[in-house]
Amino acid sequence: MEKQIDINKVITASRTLKVLAHPIRIKIVEYLEEGEKNVGAIQDYIGLEQAVTSQHLKLMFTKGLLKRRREGNFIYYSIHNEILEGILHCIRDCKNP
């Protein structure tokens, strides 16, 4: 039998997956893999209104998946949780049913 996963990793993964359980949020994280982006660029990429985009970003920020910084009137977001890249890798490697 393989070694059991550390309970702290299980808890972190569970919390992260709960937040990512929306297709738009997965697309946002995928876009942010390229590097830091401002809200307008993220909005253009996902094609939603600014208010809806900001709601998704705020949730991911408050749950610790993203970090943000302000520069003048712009807010920039980037990936803060290293588990996200592993999750995206798993999603990409999944075979379609």
C-alpha positions as CSV (number, residue, x, y, z in Angstrom):
1,M,0.0,0.0,0.0
2,E,1.2,3.5,-0.9
3,K,2.0,6.0,1.8
4,Q,-1.0,7.9,3.0
5,I,-1.3,11.6,2.1
6,D,-0.5,13.9,4.9
7,I,-3.8,15.3,6.4
8,N,-2.6,18.9,6.0
9,K,-2.2,18.3,2.3
10,V,-5.6,16.7,2.1
11,I,-7.2,19.7,3.8
12,T,-5.3,22.2,1.6
13,A,-6.3,20.3,-1.6
14,S,-9.9,20.0,-0.5
15,R,-10.2,23.7,0.2
16,T,-8.5,24.6,-3.1
17,L,-10.7,22.2,-5.1
18,K,-13.9,23.7,-3.5
19,V,-12.9,27.2,-4.7
20,L,-11.9,25.9,-8.2
21,A,-15.2,24.1,-8.6
22,H,-16.3,26.6,-11.2
23,P,-15.2,26.6,-14.9
24,I,-14.6,30.4,-14.9
25,R,-12.2,30.1,-12.0
26,I,-10.2,27.4,-13.6
27,K,-9.9,29.5,-16.7
28,I,-8.7,32.5,-14.7
29,V,-6.0,30.4,-13.0
30,E,-5.0,29.0,-16.4
31,Y,-4.6,32.5,-17.7
32,L,-2.6,33.6,-14.6
33,E,-0.1,30.8,-15.2
34,E,1.4,33.1,-17.8
35,G,2.0,35.7,-15.0
36,E,0.4,38.6,-13.3
37,K,-2.6,40.2,-15.0
38,N,-4.8,43.2,-14.2
39,V,-8.6,42.8,-13.8
40,G,-9.3,44.3,-17.2
41,A,-7.1,41.8,-19.0
42,I,-8.7,38.9,-17.0
43,Q,-12.1,40.3,-17.8
44,D,-11.3,40.4,-21.5
45,Y,-9.9,36.9,-21.5
46,I,-12.9,35.3,-19.8
47,G,-15.5,37.5,-21.5
48,L,-17.6,38.4,-18.5
49,E,-18.7,41.7,-17.0
50,Q,-16.3,43.5,-14.7
51,A,-18.5,42.9,-11.6
52,V,-18.7,39.2,-12.2
53,T,-15.0,38.9,-12.9
54,S,-14.2,40.8,-9.7
55,Q,-16.5,38.5,-7.7
56,H,-14.6,35.4,-8.9
57,L,-11.2,37.1,-8.2
58,K,-12.2,38.3,-4.8
59,L,-13.3,34.8,-3.7
60,M,-10.1,33.3,-5.0
61,F,-8.1,36.0,-3.2
62,T,-9.9,35.6,0.1
63,K,-9.4,31.9,0.0
64,G,-5.7,32.2,-0.5
65,L,-5.4,31.0,-4.1
66,L,-4.4,34.4,-5.6
67,K,-2.5,37.4,-4.4
68,R,-3.1,40.9,-5.6
69,R,-1.3,44.3,-5.7
70,R,-2.5,47.7,-6.5
71,E,-0.7,50.1,-8.9
72,G,-2.5,53.4,-9.3
73,N,-6.1,52.6,-10.4
74,F,-5.2,49.0,-11.4
75,I,-5.3,45.8,-9.4
76,Y,-3.1,43.0,-10.5
77,Y,-3.6,39.3,-9.6
78,S,-1.3,36.4,-9.7
79,I,-1.2,32.8,-8.4
80,H,-0.4,32.5,-4.7
81,N,-1.1,28.9,-4.1
82,E,1.5,26.5,-5.6
83,I,-1.0,23.6,-5.6
84,L,-2.8,25.3,-8.5
85,E,-0.2,24.4,-11.1
86,G,-0.3,20.8,-10.1
87,I,-4.1,20.8,-10.3
88,L,-4.0,22.4,-13.8
89,H,-1.4,19.7,-14.8
90,C,-3.8,17.0,-13.7
91,I,-6.7,18.6,-15.5
92,R,-4.7,18.8,-18.7
93,D,-3.6,15.1,-18.4
94,C,-7.2,13.8,-17.9
95,K,-8.6,11.8,-20.7
96,N,-12.0,12.8,-21.9
97,P,-14.7,10.1,-21.2
